Structure formats: C-alpha cells, structure tokens
Amino acid sequence: MRIKISSLVVLLLTVLTFGCTDRTVRTFTANVPVYESLETWRSKSITMEAPRSLQNPGRIYVYGNLLLVNEYMKGLHFFDNSQPSSPVNLGFLPVQASADIAVRENTLYLDSYKDLLSFDITDPRNPVLKDRATEVFDYVAYENFAYLDGFNRNYPIANVDPSKGIVVGWKVGEYTSDDMYNGGEMVTVTPMNNFGGGTGNGRTTNQSTVGIAASTAKFALEDHYLYAINNWQLSTFDVATGINHLNDVDLNWSGFPETVFPAEGRLFIGTTMGMLIFNLSNPSSPTYLSQYDHGTGCDPVVVQGDKAFLTLSTGRPCTGAGVNVLEVLDISNINAPRLMYTYNMTNPRGLGVSNNSLFLCDGPDGLKVFDKTDLSAIEVNMTAQFPGIVANDVIPVGTKLIMTGPAGIYQYDCSDLRNITQLSLIPVQL
C-alpha cells in the first residue's frame, strides 16, 4: 500500500509541474474593453446630433440631394448636396458599430453590431428609428473594435469576452493575461479609408425610390428586398413593411465575400478569390448561377450590360496573389463568365461606370478616367487623371462624380470628360 501511494504522489507532482510550465500569467498595460449589455444598448434612443467633422470616413451613399457618409463604427454624417460645390452638413446620427448603408423610399437601413436598423429620413434633419431586427448578423470584427472611442494604438488589446456584452469603448488599464489563451496581442489597425457600398453604380435607378452608392457594397436593394453580405453569408430581408429576415446562404467555398452588386435581376458578389453570380428570379431566395475565379485579392465589381469590371489589388488583408489589375469580363453567357482583358494598375480599388466612361481609383496614382468604348484599348484611352490624391472609391451621378480618399470626400464636374473640374472637398479633420 505504501508503494502505491508514493507512486500516485509522484505522478501528481509530475502532472502539476509540467502543466504549470505551459502557462504564464502576466500583467501589463493594455486597451481594456468597456462592456455594455445588449439589452441596455438596444434600449437607448438614437437621435440626430450636431454636425461633426469627418475623422475616418467609410462608405458613402447618395439619395436624391442627400449625401450620406459613414463615420466608420460610429455613425452617419448627413449632407445636403443640392449644391455639390458647397455641401451643407446637416448633422450626425450616432449608430455604433455601423458600416453599411442603403436607402429605399425615405427609409434608411444601417447595420449595428448584430442588428439591422431602419430610420425614417423623410425629414433628414430628424431621422426617426422605425424598426430593429435583432441578432440577424454574425458580428465578428475583432480588429474593427479599435475604431471605438478610447482606443490607444500604443498599447496591446486585451481579450474580448462576448459573454460580458458588447464592446462600446476602451480604457487603458492593467490587464492580467494567461498566455495559454493568447491574450494581450497587439492589433495592427489599417485605416478604412472608405470602401464604398450600395447600389446603382453603372445602372439606372429611380433616386426617389432607391439610392446610389459606390462599388464595394455589402448592402444592395432590389425592389423591396435588401441583400447583405455578412461574413461568410448572403442574408436576404423583405423590407416592404418593417424588416423581415428571410434566409441566409453560405458563401464559404470561393474566398471571403466582400461586395455585392445588383444588376439585370442578378447579384454579383465579389470575393477574395472570385466573383459569384446569383439569380434573383425568386428575389426572396437568391440561387447560385455561376462564378469566375481569380487570384487572391480585394475584388469590387460593377456591371454594365453584358460586361463586368473588377479590380484586384495588393496591400490589404484580403490580398495574397500580388497583382494589381483591372479585369474586364464577358458575362453574355451568364453561366460561364469569361475573362476578356486584363490591364495592369498601381493599386486599384473602387471603380464606377457611366455611359462610355470608366472611373477607377488607383490608390496613390489617384483617380483615373478611361474611355471604354474600345474595351481592348482601355489602358491607352485615359482621358483624365488626378495623381495628387489617394483615391479609394467613386460614385458617378449624372455629370457629377463623388470620390473618397483618406483626405476626405471630393466632388467633380464631369460634364466635359477632358476637362474635369473639382467642385468641393469635405475634408477629414483629425
């Protein structure tokens, strides 16, 4: 009996000793999350605040004479854009953890954490919350938390514990971490620098019904259906009356889905590895049609007629192939998209088409405007360039053009494509 007990003691000591060597507890200064329960957060009223300056503009959207600019993760700026040469800041709608915008019949749709909100904007100076669909999005945005108030980029980020509620901000403080749980890692924050969203780029819309936005939408509207890219899913909502969450379709077989563009009764979804095409013959339940595969890269897509235009670029988390190109696809056979032409670019991002013009944001090379009448010679038919501006995305609206970049929101008069003139700049003010 004495031998058996001694053996057991030795075994326990061995397990404890080796177990302890795998775990190191450390205390350090970090960004510690400030939590709030979902119930408390959802119970708060959301009302228009006084105008504030742009700091980190995200997606942009045009609805009639309204220009809407997302302040990434914080809310929405409203501008009266009746005179693009002098837009008037109407106010700021604080909606936390928001990034995507869509408007239909004076109803504004915004995401917020796991929820989808709708506002009546008949009076744009006084948006009124109409509806909230809860738990419709799978909100996974660890790196995006760094855009909330109080974050200090000089310190690592503490682990986020979803069981404690949602993260509404940060405070710098002492944090104790067990390395076994990978706590206290530094977060590299890449500025959003606006990647636009929405519908209408390259298509004809009734602005009194549906708004217009840029090329890298995660929201798209067709009739009374709202489609949303949410991590690895395509979510469908019937918004005829209120918000009715209909279904989700998994998109986990062809890269990470980034953008959605509606055209010709279909959805064109840009992913990090290709372009997916879904049929909207039954708009309440999109069905897969076909896809076009390409090297890994960020992939905004716009469509005009039987042609699709997409860009692939390096320098952001979704890239890997090291290519910076514009691709032109023939989609006349919708079941078999075919690459027609590839053009080398510097760092292409958002793009837009209007009539025979292609507007392309080429990162540090600025805005480039091409005559695309001859698709085989787009590269040599550049009619204008603005190289002194870092360009991220565009919305062509008639003879006007709205462009976003890290310095702010630019507006241009494009009535003469060989003499494009800048009308205004809404600057970023840190």
C-alpha positions in Angstrom: 0.0 0.0 0.0 2.9 2.4 0.8 4.4 1.8 -2.6 1.1 2.5 -4.4 0.6 5.8 -2.5 4.1 7.0 -3.2 3.7 6.3 -6.9 0.5 8.3 -7.0 2.1 11.3 -5.3 5.0 11.2 -7.8 2.5 11.1 -10.7 0.5 14.1 -9.4 3.6 16.2 -8.9 4.8 15.4 -12.4 1.5 16.4 -13.9 1.3 19.7 -11.9 4.9 20.5 -12.7 4.6 20.0 -16.4 1.2 21.7 -16.5 2.5 24.8 -14.9 5.3 25.2 -17.4 2.8 25.7 -20.2 1.0 28.7 -18.6 2.5 32.1 -17.9 0.4 34.7 -16.1 1.5 38.3 -16.8 0.1 41.7 -16.1 0.6 44.7 -18.4 -0.9 47.9 -19.6 -3.5 47.4 -22.4 -6.6 48.6 -24.0 -9.3 47.1 -21.8 -12.8 46.7 -23.2 -15.7 48.7 -21.8 -18.8 46.5 -22.0 -22.5 47.1 -22.1 -25.3 44.6 -22.1 -27.2 44.2 -25.4 -30.4 45.0 -23.6 -29.1 48.3 -22.2 -27.6 49.3 -25.5 -30.7 48.5 -27.5 -32.9 50.4 -25.1 -31.1 53.7 -25.8 -32.7 56.3 -28.1 -30.9 57.3 -31.3 -31.3 60.9 -32.3 -29.6 63.3 -34.6 -26.7 65.3 -33.1 -25.0 68.5 -34.2 -22.7 68.3 -37.2 -19.2 67.0 -36.6 -16.2 66.8 -38.8 -15.1 63.7 -40.7 -12.4 61.7 -39.0 -12.4 58.2 -40.5 -15.0 58.2 -43.4 -16.3 54.9 -44.5 -18.9 54.2 -47.1 -20.8 56.9 -49.0 -24.3 56.9 -50.4 -26.4 59.3 -52.5 -30.1 59.6 -52.1 -31.7 62.4 -54.1 -30.0 65.5 -52.8 -28.6 63.8 -49.7 -25.0 62.7 -49.4 -24.6 60.2 -46.6 -21.1 59.5 -45.3 -20.4 56.7 -42.8 -18.1 57.5 -39.9 -16.7 54.1 -39.5 -18.0 52.2 -36.5 -19.6 55.4 -35.1 -22.5 56.6 -37.2 -23.6 58.6 -40.2 -23.0 62.2 -41.5 -25.9 63.8 -43.4 -25.1 66.4 -46.0 -27.5 68.5 -48.1 -25.8 68.1 -51.5 -28.2 70.2 -53.5 -25.2 72.3 -54.5 -22.2 69.9 -54.8 -19.9 72.9 -54.8 -20.9 73.7 -51.3 -22.5 70.7 -49.4 -24.1 71.6 -46.1 -23.5 69.4 -43.1 -27.0 68.7 -41.6 -26.0 66.6 -38.6 -24.6 63.3 -37.3 -26.6 60.2 -36.5 -24.7 58.2 -33.8 -25.1 54.5 -34.6 -22.3 52.4 -33.1 -20.6 49.6 -35.0 -22.2 50.7 -38.3 -20.5 50.4 -41.7 -23.1 49.8 -44.4 -25.9 52.0 -45.9 -28.9 51.5 -48.1 -32.0 53.8 -48.6 -35.3 53.0 -50.1 -38.4 55.2 -50.2 -37.1 57.5 -47.5 -36.2 54.6 -45.3 -32.5 54.3 -44.3 -31.0 50.9 -43.4 -27.9 50.6 -41.2 -26.1 47.7 -39.6 -25.1 47.9 -35.9 -23.4 45.1 -34.2 -25.7 42.1 -34.7 -28.7 44.2 -35.6 -30.2 45.8 -38.7 -31.9 49.2 -38.1 -34.2 51.3 -40.2 -34.9 55.0 -39.9 -37.5 57.3 -41.5 -35.5 60.1 -43.1 -38.4 62.0 -44.7 -37.0 64.9 -42.7 -33.2 64.3 -43.0 -32.6 66.7 -40.1 -34.6 64.4 -37.8 -34.2 60.7 -38.6 -36.6 58.6 -36.6 -35.9 54.9 -35.7 -38.6 52.7 -37.2 -37.5 49.2 -36.7 -34.8 47.0 -35.3 -34.2 43.4 -36.4 -32.0 41.8 -33.7 -29.4 39.0 -34.0 -29.5 38.9 -37.8 -25.8 39.4 -38.3 -22.9 37.3 -37.1 -20.8 40.2 -35.8 -17.1 39.2 -35.9 -15.0 42.3 -36.0 -12.1 42.0 -33.6 -9.8 44.4 -35.4 -12.7 46.8 -36.0 -13.2 47.3 -32.3 -10.1 49.6 -32.4 -12.2 52.3 -34.1 -14.3 52.7 -31.0 -13.7 55.6 -28.6 -10.9 55.4 -26.1 -8.6 53.0 -28.1 -4.9 53.8 -27.7 -2.7 52.4 -30.5 0.4 52.5 -28.3 -0.9 49.6 -26.2 -1.9 46.0 -27.0 -5.6 44.9 -26.9 -7.0 42.8 -24.1 -9.1 39.8 -24.9 -12.8 40.4 -25.7 -15.2 38.3 -23.8 -18.6 38.2 -25.6 -20.3 36.8 -22.5 -19.9 40.2 -20.8 -21.9 42.1 -23.5 -20.8 44.2 -26.4 -17.7 46.4 -26.6 -18.7 50.1 -26.6 -15.3 51.6 -26.0 -11.9 51.2 -24.4 -10.0 52.4 -21.4 -6.2 52.0 -20.8 -5.6 50.0 -17.7 -3.8 47.0 -16.2 -4.7 43.6 -17.7 -3.7 40.2 -16.5 -3.4 37.5 -19.2 -2.6 33.8 -19.4 -0.5 33.2 -22.5 -2.4 29.9 -22.9 -5.4 32.0 -24.0 -3.4 34.3 -26.3 -4.3 37.4 -24.5 -2.9 40.9 -24.9 -1.9 40.8 -28.5 -1.0 44.0 -30.4 -3.6 44.9 -33.1 -2.4 46.5 -36.3 -5.1 48.9 -37.3 -5.5 49.5 -41.0 -7.5 52.7 -41.7 -10.6 52.0 -43.6 -10.0 54.9 -46.0 -13.5 54.3 -47.3 -14.6 51.4 -49.3 -18.0 52.4 -50.6 -21.2 50.5 -50.6 -24.6 50.3 -52.1 -26.4 50.1 -55.4 -26.7 51.9 -58.7 -23.1 52.2 -59.9 -23.5 51.7 -63.6 -27.2 51.1 -63.5 -30.2 53.3 -63.9 -32.2 53.9 -60.7 -35.1 56.0 -59.6 -33.4 58.1 -57.0 -36.7 58.9 -55.4 -37.0 55.2 -54.6 -33.6 53.7 -54.2 -30.2 55.4 -53.5 -26.9 55.2 -55.3 -23.6 54.2 -53.9 -20.1 53.1 -54.7 -18.6 49.8 -55.9 -17.8 47.8 -52.8 -21.2 47.5 -51.3 -22.1 45.0 -48.7 -25.8 46.1 -48.9 -27.9 46.0 -52.1 -31.5 46.8 -52.7 -33.7 45.3 -55.4 -37.4 46.2 -55.2 -38.4 45.6 -51.6 -35.6 43.2 -50.9 -32.4 44.0 -49.1 -29.4 41.8 -49.6 -26.5 41.9 -47.1 -23.0 40.4 -47.2 -22.3 39.3 -43.6 -19.0 37.5 -43.1 -19.5 34.2 -45.0 -23.2 34.7 -45.7 -25.6 36.4 -48.0 -28.6 37.4 -46.0 -32.0 38.3 -47.5 -34.5 40.7 -46.0 -38.0 41.7 -47.1 -38.3 45.4 -46.2 -41.7 46.1 -47.8 -43.1 46.6 -44.3 -40.6 46.6 -41.5 -37.6 44.2 -41.6 -38.3 40.6 -42.2 -35.3 38.3 -42.1 -36.0 35.6 -44.7 -32.9 33.5 -45.1 -29.1 33.1 -45.2 -27.0 31.5 -47.9 -23.5 30.2 -47.1 -20.7 31.6 -49.3 -17.8 29.8 -47.9 -16.5 28.0 -51.0 -14.9 30.8 -53.0 -12.9 33.2 -50.8 -14.2 35.7 -48.3 -17.2 37.7 -49.7 -16.6 41.4 -49.8 -19.1 43.2 -52.1 -22.5 42.8 -53.7 -23.7 44.5 -56.8 -27.3 44.0 -58.2 -27.8 44.2 -62.0 -30.1 42.6 -64.6 -32.0 40.6 -62.0 -28.9 39.1 -60.5 -26.4 39.6 -57.7 -22.7 39.9 -58.5 -20.7 39.1 -55.4 -17.0 40.0 -55.3 -14.9 37.7 -53.1 -11.2 37.4 -52.3 -10.9 34.6 -54.8 -13.5 35.3 -57.5 -16.9 36.6 -58.5 -20.1 34.8 -57.7 -23.4 35.3 -59.6 -26.8 34.6 -58.0 -30.2 34.6 -59.8 -33.0 36.8 -58.4 -35.8 35.2 -60.4 -37.2 34.5 -57.0 -36.0 37.6 -55.1 -36.9 36.2 -51.7 -34.4 33.4 -52.2 -31.3 34.0 -54.3 -29.9 31.0 -56.1 -26.4 30.3 -57.3 -25.8 30.5 -61.1 -22.0 30.6 -61.7 -18.7 32.0 -60.8 -15.5 33.4 -62.1 -12.3 32.5 -60.2 -9.2 34.7 -60.0 -6.0 35.1 -57.9 -6.5 36.2 -54.3 -7.2 39.9 -54.0 -9.7 42.5 -53.0 -12.4 42.5 -55.6 -15.0 45.3 -56.0 -17.2 44.6 -59.0 -19.5 46.7 -61.2 -21.6 45.6 -64.1 -22.9 47.3 -67.2 -24.9 45.3 -69.7 -23.1 42.1 -70.6 -19.8 43.2 -69.2 -18.4 43.1 -65.7 -15.5 45.2 -64.5 -13.5 44.3 -61.4 -10.2 45.2 -59.8 -7.7 43.1 -57.9 -5.1 44.8 -55.6 -2.5 44.2 -53.0 -1.7 45.9 -49.7 -4.8 45.0 -47.7 -5.7 41.9 -45.5 -7.7 40.2 -48.3 -4.8 40.0 -50.8 -2.2 37.4 -51.4 -1.5 37.0 -55.1 0.4 40.2 -55.5 -1.5 41.5 -58.5 -2.8 45.0 -59.2 -5.1 44.8 -62.2 -8.3 45.8 -63.9 -10.2 42.8 -65.4 -13.0 43.0 -68.0 -15.3 40.0 -68.2 -17.8 38.9 -70.8 -21.0 37.8 -68.9 -23.2 37.4 -72.0 -23.3 33.7 -71.1 -24.2 34.2 -67.5 -23.5 30.6 -66.8 -19.9 30.9 -67.9 -18.3 34.3 -67.2 -15.2 34.8 -69.4 -12.1 37.0 -68.9 -11.7 39.3 -71.9 -8.9 41.7 -71.0 -6.5 42.4 -68.1 -4.8 45.8 -67.5 -2.0 46.5 -65.1 -2.6 49.2 -62.5 -0.8 50.6 -59.5 -3.1 49.7 -56.6 -6.7 49.7 -58.0 -9.6 49.9 -55.6 -13.2 51.1 -56.2 -14.5 51.8 -59.6 -17.6 53.0 -61.4 -19.0 53.1 -64.9 -21.3 55.6 -66.6 -22.1 55.5 -70.3 -18.7 55.0 -72.1 -16.6 56.1 -69.2 -14.8 54.1 -66.6 -13.8 55.8 -63.3 -11.1 54.0 -61.4 -9.5 54.7 -58.1 -5.8 53.7 -58.4 -4.7 54.3 -54.8 -1.6 56.6 -54.8 -1.9 57.2 -58.5 -5.2 58.9 -57.8 -8.4 59.0 -59.9 -8.1 57.8 -63.5 -10.8 58.2 -66.1 -10.9 56.0 -69.2 -12.9 55.9 -72.4 -14.0 52.3 -72.5 -15.7 52.5 -76.0 -13.0 50.1 -77.2 -12.6 47.5 -74.4 -9.4 46.2 -76.0 -7.7 49.5 -75.6 -8.9 50.9 -72.2 -5.4 51.4 -70.9 -4.3 53.8 -73.7 -7.6 55.7 -73.7 -7.2 57.5 -70.4 -9.0 60.9 -70.7 -8.1 62.3 -67.3 -6.1 61.7 -64.1 -5.8 63.3 -60.7 -2.5 61.9 -59.4 -2.0 64.1 -56.4 -4.9 62.4 -54.4 -5.1 58.9 -52.9 -8.3 57.6 -54.3 -10.4 54.8 -52.8 -13.9 54.7 -54.3 -16.3 56.6 -56.6 -20.0 57.2 -57.3 -20.8 58.6 -60.8 -24.1 60.5 -60.6 -25.1 62.0 -63.9 -22.4 64.6 -64.9 -21.1 64.6 -61.3 -18.6 62.4 -59.6 -18.1 61.8 -55.9 -14.8 60.3 -54.8 -13.5 59.2 -51.4 -10.0 59.1 -50.0 -8.1 59.4 -46.7 -8.2 63.2 -47.1 -12.0 63.4 -47.4 -14.8 63.4 -49.9 -14.2 65.0 -53.3 -16.8 66.1 -55.8 -16.2 66.8 -59.5 -18.0 68.2 -62.5 -17.5 65.6 -65.3 -19.7 67.2 -68.0 -16.5 67.6 -70.0 -14.5 64.4 -69.5 -11.4 66.0 -70.9 -11.7 69.0 -68.5 -13.0 67.6 -65.2 -13.1 70.2 -62.5 -13.2 69.8 -58.8 -16.3 71.3 -57.2 -15.6 70.7 -53.5 -13.8 68.8 -50.7 -15.3 67.7 -47.4 -12.0 67.4 -45.5 -11.0 64.9 -42.9 -10.2 66.8 -39.7 -8.4 64.7 -37.0 
